[in-house]
Amino acid sequence: MTAGRRITIQSIQDINRIMAWTTTGHRVVEQTNFDSPSYSFNIPGNEKLLFVMIQLKNGKYYTEKIGVR
């Protein structure tokens, strides 16, 4: 979910790792070893596109490209 410049990721299972980076490769978020089914962060600067990768507790990875207005 996105609201303005804030992205919230929600999952049924606990998230083990999350990483978000810009199209130029700069990491915006890198968080590991936390046990929560949701995570929120703000998008820095004028970024229009982000890539987000999450790893769930069961070991599955998911990657998504997110566009921001």
JOVENWO-V757419 format. One record per run of one state. SS is the DSSP state (2 for helix, 1 for strand, 0 for the rest). FROM is the first residue (numbers start at 1). TO is the last residue. If there is no record, write none. Layout:
ss->{SS/SS}
from->{FROM/FROM}
to->{TO/TO}
This chain:
ss->{0/1/0/1/0/1/0/1/0/1/0}
from->{1/2/4/6/23/27/43/49/57/61/68}
to->{1/3/5/22/26/42/48/56/60/67/69}
